[in-house]
């Protein structure tokens, strides 16, 4: 998953308990559909 570039309209599925990070060089809008509690790591 590291160094993967997603583009407008892409879909990303991550299984429960999967940890990952998200960054953007120019900013973005995300739609998150989350079926369970999420821990946000800063």
CHARMM-style PDB file with segment names, atoms N, HN, CA, C and O in Angstrom:
ATOM      1  N   UNK     1       0.824  -1.191   0.000  1.00  0.00      PROA
ATOM      2  CA  UNK     1       0.000   0.000   0.000  1.00  0.00      PROA
ATOM      3  C   UNK     1       0.868   1.253   0.000  1.00  0.00      PROA
ATOM      4  O   UNK     1       0.473   2.281  -0.549  1.00  0.00      PROA
ATOM      5  N   UNK     2       2.025   1.174   0.601  1.00  0.00      PROA
ATOM      6  HN  UNK     2       2.346   0.339   1.047  1.00  0.00      PROA
ATOM      7  CA  UNK     2       2.929   2.327   0.657  1.00  0.00      PROA
ATOM      8  C   UNK     2       3.205   2.842  -0.750  1.00  0.00      PROA
ATOM      9  O   UNK     2       3.350   2.065  -1.693  1.00  0.00      PROA
ATOM     10  N   UNK     3       3.275   4.153  -0.873  1.00  0.00      PROA
ATOM     11  HN  UNK     3       3.158   4.785  -0.107  1.00  0.00      PROA
ATOM     12  CA  UNK     3       3.595   4.818  -2.137  1.00  0.00      PROA
ATOM     13  C   UNK     3       2.572   4.565  -3.246  1.00  0.00      PROA
ATOM     14  O   UNK     3       2.905   4.670  -4.426  1.00  0.00      PROA
ATOM     15  N   UNK     4       1.343   4.237  -2.882  1.00  0.00      PROA
ATOM     16  HN  UNK     4       1.073   4.153  -1.922  1.00  0.00      PROA
ATOM     17  CA  UNK     4       0.271   4.061  -3.853  1.00  0.00      PROA
ATOM     18  C   UNK     4      -0.431   5.396  -4.053  1.00  0.00      PROA
ATOM     19  O   UNK     4      -0.786   6.064  -3.082  1.00  0.00      PROA
ATOM     20  N   UNK     5      -0.631   5.784  -5.297  1.00  0.00      PROA
ATOM     21  HN  UNK     5      -0.343   5.241  -6.085  1.00  0.00      PROA
ATOM     22  CA  UNK     5      -1.332   7.031  -5.591  1.00  0.00      PROA
ATOM     23  C   UNK     5      -2.753   6.705  -6.032  1.00  0.00      PROA
ATOM     24  O   UNK     5      -2.966   5.977  -7.001  1.00  0.00      PROA
ATOM     25  N   UNK     6      -3.722   7.257  -5.302  1.00  0.00      PROA
ATOM     26  HN  UNK     6      -3.549   7.848  -4.514  1.00  0.00      PROA
ATOM     27  CA  UNK     6      -5.119   7.087  -5.666  1.00  0.00      PROA
ATOM     28  C   UNK     6      -5.590   8.331  -6.385  1.00  0.00      PROA
ATOM     29  O   UNK     6      -5.147   9.439  -6.084  1.00  0.00      PROA
ATOM     30  N   UNK     7      -6.484   8.148  -7.330  1.00  0.00      PROA
ATOM     31  HN  UNK     7      -6.844   7.247  -7.574  1.00  0.00      PROA
ATOM     32  CA  UNK     7      -7.000   9.265  -8.121  1.00  0.00      PROA
ATOM     33  C   UNK     7      -8.503   9.392  -7.921  1.00  0.00      PROA
ATOM     34  O   UNK     7      -9.134   8.506  -7.344  1.00  0.00      PROA
ATOM     35  N   UNK     8      -9.070  10.483  -8.392  1.00  0.00      PROA
ATOM     36  HN  UNK     8      -8.558  11.202  -8.861  1.00  0.00      PROA
ATOM     37  CA  UNK     8     -10.502  10.720  -8.279  1.00  0.00      PROA
ATOM     38  C   UNK     8     -11.282   9.508  -8.772  1.00  0.00      PROA
ATOM     39  O   UNK     8     -11.045   8.998  -9.867  1.00  0.00      PROA
ATOM     40  N   UNK     9     -12.222   9.056  -7.935  1.00  0.00      PROA
ATOM     41  HN  UNK     9     -12.414   9.470  -7.045  1.00  0.00      PROA
ATOM     42  CA  UNK     9     -13.053   7.914  -8.291  1.00  0.00      PROA
ATOM     43  C   UNK     9     -12.505   6.572  -7.862  1.00  0.00      PROA
ATOM     44  O   UNK     9     -13.206   5.565  -7.962  1.00  0.00      PROA
ATOM     45  N   UNK    10     -11.252   6.526  -7.379  1.00  0.00      PROA
ATOM     46  HN  UNK    10     -10.682   7.344  -7.297  1.00  0.00      PROA
ATOM     47  CA  UNK    10     -10.682   5.261  -6.920  1.00  0.00      PROA
ATOM     48  C   UNK    10     -11.394   4.794  -5.654  1.00  0.00      PROA
ATOM     49  O   UNK    10     -11.942   5.598  -4.900  1.00  0.00      PROA
ATOM     50  N   UNK    11     -11.376   3.492  -5.439  1.00  0.00      PROA
ATOM     51  HN  UNK    11     -10.930   2.839  -6.051  1.00  0.00      PROA
ATOM     52  CA  UNK    11     -12.003   2.865  -4.284  1.00  0.00      PROA
ATOM     53  C   UNK    11     -10.918   2.139  -3.515  1.00  0.00      PROA
ATOM     54  O   UNK    11     -10.092   1.442  -4.104  1.00  0.00      PROA
ATOM     55  N   UNK    12     -10.918   2.298  -2.210  1.00  0.00      PROA
ATOM     56  HN  UNK    12     -11.589   2.864  -1.731  1.00  0.00      PROA
ATOM     57  CA  UNK    12      -9.937   1.616  -1.370  1.00  0.00      PROA
ATOM     58  C   UNK    12     -10.662   0.873  -0.272  1.00  0.00      PROA
ATOM     59  O   UNK    12     -11.433   1.469   0.480  1.00  0.00      PROA
ATOM     60  N   UNK    13     -10.423  -0.415  -0.173  1.00  0.00      PROA
ATOM     61  HN  UNK    13      -9.797  -0.899  -0.784  1.00  0.00      PROA
ATOM     62  CA  UNK    13     -10.974  -1.222   0.920  1.00  0.00      PROA
ATOM     63  C   UNK    13      -9.825  -1.636   1.817  1.00  0.00      PROA
ATOM     64  O   UNK    13      -8.791  -2.104   1.339  1.00  0.00      PROA
ATOM     65  N   UNK    14     -10.005  -1.465   3.104  1.00  0.00      PROA
ATOM     66  HN  UNK    14     -10.845  -1.085   3.492  1.00  0.00      PROA
ATOM     67  CA  UNK    14      -9.041  -1.983   4.072  1.00  0.00      PROA
ATOM     68  C   UNK    14      -9.790  -2.842   5.068  1.00  0.00      PROA
ATOM     69  O   UNK    14     -10.827  -2.420   5.579  1.00  0.00      PROA
ATOM     70  N   UNK    15      -9.298  -4.033   5.359  1.00  0.00      PROA
ATOM     71  HN  UNK    15      -8.455  -4.376   4.944  1.00  0.00      PROA
ATOM     72  CA  UNK    15      -9.971  -4.923   6.294  1.00  0.00      PROA
ATOM     73  C   UNK    15      -9.918  -4.369   7.719  1.00  0.00      PROA
ATOM     74  O   UNK    15      -9.067  -3.537   8.032  1.00  0.00      PROA
ATOM     75  N   UNK    16     -10.822  -4.829   8.578  1.00  0.00      PROA
ATOM     76  HN  UNK    16     -11.514  -5.505   8.324  1.00  0.00      PROA
ATOM     77  CA  UNK    16     -10.803  -4.390   9.979  1.00  0.00      PROA
ATOM     78  C   UNK    16      -9.418  -4.607  10.585  1.00  0.00      PROA
ATOM     79  O   UNK    16      -8.733  -5.581  10.272  1.00  0.00      PROA
ATOM     80  N   UNK    17      -9.030  -3.701  11.441  1.00  0.00      PROA
ATOM     81  HN  UNK    17      -9.586  -2.910  11.695  1.00  0.00      PROA
ATOM     82  CA  UNK    17      -7.750  -3.696  12.176  1.00  0.00      PROA
ATOM     83  C   UNK    17      -6.539  -3.441  11.278  1.00  0.00      PROA
ATOM     84  O   UNK    17      -5.408  -3.541  11.754  1.00  0.00      PROA
ATOM     85  N   UNK    18      -6.733  -3.116  10.001  1.00  0.00      PROA
ATOM     86  HN  UNK    18      -7.652  -3.035   9.614  1.00  0.00      PROA
ATOM     87  CA  UNK    18      -5.629  -2.768   9.101  1.00  0.00      PROA
ATOM     88  C   UNK    18      -5.216  -1.333   9.384  1.00  0.00      PROA
ATOM     89  O   UNK    18      -6.070  -0.447   9.420  1.00  0.00      PROA
ATOM     90  N   UNK    19      -3.934  -1.084   9.586  1.00  0.00      PROA
ATOM     91  HN  UNK    19      -3.240  -1.804   9.557  1.00  0.00      PROA
ATOM     92  CA  UNK    19      -3.448   0.266   9.873  1.00  0.00      PROA
ATOM     93  C   UNK    19      -2.762   0.831   8.646  1.00  0.00      PROA
ATOM     94  O   UNK    19      -1.961   0.151   8.005  1.00  0.00      PROA
ATOM     95  N   UNK    20      -3.079   2.090   8.315  1.00  0.00      PROA
ATOM     96  HN  UNK    20      -3.730   2.643   8.836  1.00  0.00      PROA
ATOM     97  CA  UNK    20      -2.473   2.744   7.168  1.00  0.00      PROA
ATOM     98  C   UNK    20      -2.523   4.247   7.383  1.00  0.00      PROA
ATOM     99  O   UNK    20      -3.175   4.733   8.307  1.00  0.00      PROA
ATOM    100  N   UNK    21      -1.840   4.963   6.536  1.00  0.00      PROA
ATOM    101  HN  UNK    21      -1.311   4.569   5.786  1.00  0.00      PROA
ATOM    102  CA  UNK    21      -1.844   6.424   6.641  1.00  0.00      PROA
ATOM    103  C   UNK    21      -2.298   7.010   5.308  1.00  0.00      PROA
ATOM    104  O   UNK    21      -2.251   6.349   4.271  1.00  0.00      PROA
ATOM    105  N   UNK    22      -2.734   8.259   5.360  1.00  0.00      PROA
ATOM    106  HN  UNK    22      -2.771   8.796   6.203  1.00  0.00      PROA
ATOM    107  CA  UNK    22      -3.200   8.962   4.171  1.00  0.00      PROA
ATOM    108  C   UNK    22      -2.529  10.330   4.147  1.00  0.00      PROA
ATOM    109  O   UNK    22      -2.505  11.030   5.160  1.00  0.00      PROA
ATOM    110  N   UNK    23      -1.989  10.707   3.005  1.00  0.00      PROA
ATOM    111  HN  UNK    23      -2.008  10.138   2.183  1.00  0.00      PROA
ATOM    112  CA  UNK    23      -1.419  12.039   2.839  1.00  0.00      PROA
ATOM    113  C   UNK    23      -1.855  12.602   1.494  1.00  0.00      PROA
ATOM    114  O   UNK    23      -2.261  11.863   0.597  1.00  0.00      PROA
ATOM    115  N   UNK    24      -1.766  13.901   1.371  1.00  0.00      PROA
ATOM    116  HN  UNK    24      -1.436  14.501   2.099  1.00  0.00      PROA
ATOM    117  CA  UNK    24      -2.078  14.563   0.107  1.00  0.00      PROA
ATOM    118  C   UNK    24      -1.136  15.745  -0.067  1.00  0.00      PROA
ATOM    119  O   UNK    24      -0.921  16.516   0.869  1.00  0.00      PROA
ATOM    120  N   UNK    25      -0.580  15.888  -1.248  1.00  0.00      PROA
ATOM    121  HN  UNK    25      -0.754  15.262  -2.008  1.00  0.00      PROA
ATOM    122  CA  UNK    25       0.310  17.009  -1.523  1.00  0.00      PROA
ATOM    123  C   UNK    25      -0.470  18.284  -1.833  1.00  0.00      PROA
ATOM    124  O   UNK    25       0.041  19.384  -1.622  1.00  0.00      PROA
ATOM    125  N   UNK    26      -1.693  18.151  -2.328  1.00  0.00      PROA
ATOM    126  HN  UNK    26      -2.108  17.257  -2.499  1.00  0.00      PROA
ATOM    127  CA  UNK    26      -2.475  19.321  -2.725  1.00  0.00      PROA
ATOM    128  C   UNK    26      -3.801  19.455  -1.985  1.00  0.00      PROA
ATOM    129  O   UNK    26      -4.538  20.409  -2.231  1.00  0.00      PROA
ATOM    130  N   UNK    27      -4.122  18.537  -1.097  1.00  0.00      PROA
ATOM    131  HN  UNK    27      -3.522  17.762  -0.897  1.00  0.00      PROA
ATOM    132  CA  UNK    27      -5.403  18.541  -0.398  1.00  0.00      PROA
ATOM    133  C   UNK    27      -6.404  17.668  -1.133  1.00  0.00      PROA
ATOM    134  O   UNK    27      -6.248  17.402  -2.325  1.00  0.00      PROA
ATOM    135  N   UNK    28      -7.424  17.225  -0.429  1.00  0.00      PROA
ATOM    136  HN  UNK    28      -7.551  17.440   0.539  1.00  0.00      PROA
ATOM    137  CA  UNK    28      -8.420  16.364  -1.054  1.00  0.00      PROA
ATOM    138  C   UNK    28      -9.665  16.287  -0.182  1.00  0.00      PROA
ATOM    139  O   UNK    28      -9.668  16.748   0.960  1.00  0.00      PROA
ATOM    140  N   UNK    29     -10.707  15.705  -0.726  1.00  0.00      PROA
ATOM    141  HN  UNK    29     -10.705  15.331  -1.654  1.00  0.00      PROA
ATOM    142  CA  UNK    29     -11.923  15.418   0.016  1.00  0.00      PROA
ATOM    143  C   UNK    29     -12.087  13.906   0.035  1.00  0.00      PROA
ATOM    144  O   UNK    29     -12.008  13.251  -1.004  1.00  0.00      PROA
ATOM    145  N   UNK    30     -12.318  13.353   1.233  1.00  0.00      PROA
ATOM    146  HN  UNK    30     -12.383  13.886   2.077  1.00  0.00      PROA
ATOM    147  CA  UNK    30     -12.477  11.912   1.375  1.00  0.00      PROA
ATOM    148  C   UNK    30     -13.890  11.580   1.809  1.00  0.00      PROA
ATOM    149  O   UNK    30     -14.481  12.306   2.609  1.00  0.00      PROA
ATOM    150  N   UNK    31     -14.436  10.500   1.296  1.00  0.00      PROA
ATOM    151  HN  UNK    31     -13.957   9.910   0.646  1.00  0.00      PROA
ATOM    152  CA  UNK    31     -15.692   9.938   1.776  1.00  0.00      PROA
ATOM    153  C   UNK    31     -15.331   8.658   2.504  1.00  0.00      PROA
ATOM    154  O   UNK    31     -14.835   7.709   1.896  1.00  0.00      PROA
ATOM    155  N   UNK    32     -15.578   8.632   3.799  1.00  0.00      PROA
ATOM    156  HN  UNK    32     -15.980   9.403   4.292  1.00  0.00      PROA
ATOM    157  CA  UNK    32     -15.264   7.452   4.603  1.00  0.00      PROA
ATOM    158  C   UNK    32     -16.559   6.787   5.030  1.00  0.00      PROA
ATOM    159  O   UNK    32     -17.443   7.436   5.590  1.00  0.00      PROA
ATOM    160  N   UNK    33     -16.671   5.502   4.769  1.00  0.00      PROA
ATOM    161  HN  UNK    33     -15.953   4.975   4.314  1.00  0.00      PROA
ATOM    162  CA  UNK    33     -17.794   4.711   5.246  1.00  0.00      PROA
ATOM    163  C   UNK    33     -17.191   3.695   6.206  1.00  0.00      PROA
ATOM    164  O   UNK    33     -16.490   2.770   5.795  1.00  0.00      PROA
ATOM    165  N   UNK    34     -17.476   3.882   7.483  1.00  0.00      PROA
ATOM    166  HN  UNK    34     -18.046   4.633   7.817  1.00  0.00      PROA
ATOM    167  CA  UNK    34     -16.795   3.128   8.520  1.00  0.00      PROA
ATOM    168  C   UNK    34     -17.816   2.344   9.341  1.00  0.00      PROA
ATOM    169  O   UNK    34     -18.627   2.939  10.050  1.00  0.00      PROA
ATOM    170  N   UNK    35     -17.782   1.008   9.251  1.00  0.00      PROA
ATOM    171  HN  UNK    35     -17.123   0.524   8.675  1.00  0.00      PROA
ATOM    172  CA  UNK    35     -18.775   0.188   9.955  1.00  0.00      PROA
ATOM    173  C   UNK    35     -18.456  -0.022  11.431  1.00  0.00      PROA
ATOM    174  O   UNK    35     -19.282  -0.564  12.165  1.00  0.00      PROA
ATOM    175  N   UNK    36     -17.283   0.392  11.873  1.00  0.00      PROA
ATOM    176  HN  UNK    36     -16.612   0.832  11.276  1.00  0.00      PROA
ATOM    177  CA  UNK    36     -16.921   0.210  13.282  1.00  0.00      PROA
ATOM    178  C   UNK    36     -16.033   1.348  13.736  1.00  0.00      PROA
ATOM    179  O   UNK    36     -15.597   2.169  12.929  1.00  0.00      PROA
ATOM    180  N   UNK    37     -15.766   1.393  15.031  1.00  0.00      PROA
ATOM    181  HN  UNK    37     -16.120   0.725  15.686  1.00  0.00      PROA
ATOM    182  CA  UNK    37     -14.957   2.473  15.604  1.00  0.00      PROA
ATOM    183  C   UNK    37     -13.565   2.481  14.997  1.00  0.00      PROA
ATOM    184  O   UNK    37     -12.985   1.430  14.723  1.00  0.00      PROA
ATOM    185  N   UNK    38     -13.036   3.683  14.790  1.00  0.00      PROA
ATOM    186  HN  UNK    38     -13.507   4.537  15.012  1.00  0.00      PROA
ATOM    187  CA  UNK    38     -11.717   3.874  14.197  1.00  0.00      PROA
ATOM    188  C   UNK    38     -10.836   4.628  15.177  1.00  0.00      PROA
ATOM    189  O   UNK    38     -11.284   5.578  15.819  1.00  0.00      PROA
ATOM    190  N   UNK    39      -9.587   4.210  15.293  1.00  0.00      PROA
ATOM    191  HN  UNK    39      -9.222   3.438  14.771  1.00  0.00      PROA
ATOM    192  CA  UNK    39      -8.614   4.927  16.112  1.00  0.00      PROA
ATOM    193  C   UNK    39      -7.774   5.786  15.182  1.00  0.00      PROA
ATOM    194  O   UNK    39      -7.119   5.268  14.278  1.00  0.00      PROA
ATOM    195  N   UNK    40      -7.790   7.089  15.396  1.00  0.00      PROA
ATOM    196  HN  UNK    40      -8.323   7.510  16.131  1.00  0.00      PROA
ATOM    197  CA  UNK    40      -6.996   7.998  14.567  1.00  0.00      PROA
ATOM    198  C   UNK    40      -5.665   8.251  15.250  1.00  0.00      PROA
ATOM    199  O   UNK    40      -5.618   8.764  16.368  1.00  0.00      PROA
ATOM    200  N   UNK    41      -4.597   7.892  14.580  1.00  0.00      PROA
ATOM    201  HN  UNK    41      -4.635   7.475  13.672  1.00  0.00      PROA
ATOM    202  CA  UNK    41      -3.246   8.088  15.105  1.00  0.00      PROA
ATOM    203  C   UNK    41      -2.679   9.354  14.529  1.00  0.00      PROA
ATOM    204  O   UNK    41      -2.730   9.562  13.316  1.00  0.00      PROA
ATOM    205  N   UNK    42      -2.136  10.209  15.373  1.00  0.00      PROA
ATOM    206  HN  UNK    42      -2.094  10.040  16.358  1.00  0.00      PROA
ATOM    207  CA  UNK    42      -1.577  11.483  14.914  1.00  0.00      PROA
ATOM    208  C   UNK    42      -0.077  11.442  14.987  1.00  0.00      PROA
ATOM    209  OT1 UNK    42       0.585  12.421  14.643  1.00  0.00      PROA
TER     210      UNK     42
END
